[in-house]
Amino acid sequence: MPLGAQPRGRRGTVEEPYSPLNLRLVLALVGMVVCAILATLLLRAGWTVPGWLLAAWSAVAAVDAVVIQLRRRARARTEGGRKHSLFE
């Protein structure tokens, strides 16, 4: 999977991107934090299987956040550092 500003062949343009990367980053970070907190609480309560599942989801969200950040940096390089709102 290419980590450029936008995957090739997608319907977006520079003015109207395919994916709102800032919103995706916020959602990935919120999911990571919520899953990590719930995993900690479940593991302390003795519920090991659900706790480890949530810990795995937290790790997936962390990897997703890294990929999104790489795409945001690539977009910033191609657009000359233009700032984006949360929804673009």
VOGU-3710 file (C-alpha; in Angstrom, 3 decimals, decimal comma):
1> mplgaqprgr> 0,000/0,000/0,000  1,505/3,329/-0,976  1,923/5,858/1,806  1,675/8,933/-0,414  -0,681/11,843/0,101  -3,514/9,861/-1,482  -3,698/6,348/-2,954  -3,444/6,190/-6,737  -6,665/5,787/-8,662  -8,849/7,373/-5,981
11> rgtveepysp> -11,503/9,933/-6,804  -10,068/12,796/-4,789  -8,163/15,864/-5,821  -5,956/18,273/-3,903  -8,942/20,560/-3,317  -11,242/17,696/-2,316  -9,159/14,897/-0,800  -10,330/11,302/-0,806  -9,991/10,906/2,937  -10,114/13,475/5,778
21> lnlrlvlalv> -6,733/12,538/7,240  -6,950/14,868/10,237  -10,285/13,383/11,304  -8,985/9,859/10,779  -5,953/10,660/12,947  -8,116/12,009/15,771  -10,423/8,976/15,632  -7,473/6,554/15,605  -5,902/8,251/18,631  -9,198/8,300/20,551
31> gmvvcailat> -9,734/4,626/19,752  -6,202/3,800/20,859  -6,601/5,595/24,193  -10,063/4,169/24,924  -8,994/0,625/24,066  -5,832/0,925/26,156  -7,750/2,190/29,192  -10,433/-0,478/28,887  -7,802/-3,185/28,342  -6,007/-2,110/31,507
41> lllragwtvp> -9,231/-2,136/33,508  -10,261/-5,544/32,173  -6,848/-7,088/32,794  -6,840/-5,786/36,381  -10,343/-7,189/36,890  -9,166/-10,628/35,783  -10,863/-10,704/32,374  -7,796/-11,677/30,410  -9,221/-12,582/26,984  -11,265/-9,384/26,481
51> gwllaawsav> -8,387/-7,381/27,939  -5,867/-8,795/25,463  -8,305/-8,312/22,583  -8,676/-4,648/23,472  -4,908/-4,339/23,858  -4,522/-5,747/20,339  -7,087/-3,255/19,000  -5,166/-0,483/20,713  -1,986/-1,613/18,949  -3,810/-1,692/15,604
61> aavdavviql> -5,061/1,855/16,221  -1,493/2,955/17,007  -0,217/1,497/13,720  -3,112/3,169/11,891  -2,198/6,509/13,489  1,414/6,135/12,285  0,277/5,369/8,719  -2,114/8,327/8,753  0,639/10,624/10,010  2,933/9,458/7,194
71> rrrararteg> 0,185/10,264/4,681  -0,351/13,695/6,290  3,368/14,459/5,948  3,334/13,355/2,310  0,315/15,591/1,678  2,088/18,524/3,350  5,139/18,005/1,118  3,061/17,904/-2,075  0,919/20,913/-1,115  3,686/23,104/0,273
81> grkhslfe> 2,644/23,012/3,921  -0,967/24,202/3,480  -2,956/23,847/6,719  -6,105/21,706/6,765  -9,120/21,716/9,014  -10,254/18,626/10,884  -12,623/17,544/8,105  -10,327/17,807/5,076
//
